[in-house]
Amino acid sequence: QVQLVESGGGLVLPGGSLRLSCAASGSLLNLYIVGWNRQAPGNGRELVATIAPSGQSTYVDSVKGRFTVSRDDANGMVYLQMNNLKREDTGVYYCNAHYIWGSSEYWGQGTQVTVSS
């Protein structure tokens, strides 16, 4: 089992940057694919980016070229660097960890990102 805690959200101007962090504890992070998801008000949860233990990453089209996901398994951390933020990036951002050898999945409590002038 793994516990996840997100941090780094806040209020930022359009065009600004934020770096979100996801701290994992309780299990070896390199046994999990980690994803960043977001949920805007009134919308469902959207998968934004994933990163495999190999470092291979995927992104939803709307953030390609602006967001970068990275991981530091030794320290149990996953990051989401968000540049050139847009108002439509506003939402609660959650990290989740999916166990590579089974179906177990864990979620953090989320961190709010608001892009507004």
C-alpha positions as CSV (number, residue, x, y, z in Angstrom):
1,Q,0.0,0.0,0.0
2,V,1.2,3.5,-0.7
3,Q,0.2,6.9,0.7
4,L,0.3,9.9,-1.5
5,V,0.4,13.6,-0.6
6,E,0.3,16.4,-3.2
7,S,1.6,19.9,-2.7
8,G,2.6,22.9,-4.7
9,G,-0.8,24.2,-5.9
10,G,-1.8,27.8,-5.7
11,L,-3.0,30.9,-7.5
12,V,-1.0,31.8,-10.6
13,L,-1.4,34.3,-13.5
14,P,-2.0,33.0,-17.0
15,G,1.3,32.3,-18.6
16,G,2.9,31.5,-15.2
17,S,4.4,28.3,-13.9
18,L,3.9,25.9,-10.9
19,R,5.6,22.7,-9.9
20,L,3.4,20.2,-8.2
21,S,4.9,17.5,-5.9
22,C,3.5,14.1,-5.0
23,A,5.2,12.5,-2.0
24,A,4.8,8.7,-1.7
25,S,5.3,6.6,1.4
26,G,4.6,3.1,2.5
27,S,5.9,1.2,-0.4
28,L,8.5,1.3,-3.1
29,L,7.5,3.9,-5.7
30,N,9.3,2.0,-8.5
31,L,6.5,-0.6,-8.3
32,Y,3.9,1.9,-9.5
33,I,2.9,3.8,-12.6
34,V,2.1,7.3,-11.3
35,G,-0.4,9.6,-12.9
36,W,-1.4,13.2,-12.5
37,N,-5.1,13.9,-12.9
38,R,-7.2,17.0,-12.6
39,Q,-10.8,17.9,-12.0
40,A,-12.2,21.3,-12.9
41,P,-15.4,22.5,-11.3
42,G,-18.4,20.7,-12.8
43,N,-16.3,18.3,-14.8
44,G,-15.1,14.8,-14.3
45,R,-11.6,13.8,-13.5
46,E,-9.2,13.9,-16.4
47,L,-5.9,12.1,-16.7
48,V,-3.2,14.7,-17.5
49,A,0.1,12.8,-17.5
50,T,1.6,9.5,-16.5
51,I,5.1,8.2,-15.8
52,A,6.1,4.6,-15.7
53,P,9.0,3.2,-13.5
54,S,11.1,3.2,-16.7
55,G,10.6,7.0,-17.0
56,Q,8.4,6.7,-20.0
57,S,5.7,9.4,-19.9
58,T,2.5,10.2,-21.6
59,Y,0.5,13.5,-21.8
60,V,-3.0,14.5,-22.7
61,D,-2.9,16.7,-25.9
62,S,-3.9,19.9,-24.1
63,V,-0.8,20.0,-22.0
64,K,1.9,18.6,-24.4
65,G,4.8,21.0,-24.6
66,R,3.8,22.8,-21.4
67,F,3.8,20.1,-18.7
68,T,6.6,17.8,-17.7
69,V,6.2,14.8,-15.4
70,S,9.3,13.4,-13.6
71,R,10.0,11.0,-10.8
72,D,12.6,10.4,-8.1
73,D,12.0,6.9,-6.9
74,A,14.9,7.0,-4.4
75,N,13.2,9.8,-2.5
76,G,9.6,8.7,-3.2
77,M,8.7,11.8,-5.2
78,V,6.9,12.6,-8.4
79,Y,6.7,16.0,-9.9
80,L,4.5,17.9,-12.4
81,Q,6.2,21.0,-13.9
82,M,3.5,23.2,-15.4
83,N,4.5,26.1,-17.6
84,N,2.6,28.6,-19.7
85,L,-0.5,27.9,-17.6
86,K,-3.9,28.7,-19.0
87,R,-7.2,29.4,-17.3
88,E,-8.5,26.0,-18.5
89,D,-5.7,24.3,-16.4
90,T,-7.6,25.4,-13.3
91,G,-8.7,22.5,-11.1
92,V,-7.8,20.2,-8.3
93,Y,-4.8,18.1,-9.2
94,Y,-4.5,14.6,-7.9
95,C,-1.7,12.1,-8.2
96,N,-2.4,8.4,-8.3
97,A,-0.3,5.3,-8.2
98,H,-1.2,2.1,-10.0
99,Y,0.6,-1.1,-8.9
100,I,2.4,-2.6,-12.0
101,W,1.8,-6.2,-10.9
102,G,-1.9,-5.9,-10.1
103,S,-5.0,-3.8,-9.9
104,S,-4.3,-1.8,-6.7
105,E,-4.6,1.9,-7.1
106,Y,-4.1,4.7,-4.6
107,W,-5.0,8.4,-4.6
108,G,-3.8,11.5,-2.9
109,Q,-6.1,14.2,-1.5
110,G,-5.4,16.7,-4.2
111,T,-4.0,20.2,-4.5
112,Q,-5.8,23.2,-5.9
113,V,-4.4,25.0,-8.9
114,T,-6.1,28.3,-10.0
115,V,-5.0,30.2,-13.1
116,S,-6.5,33.6,-13.0
117,S,-5.7,37.3,-13.5
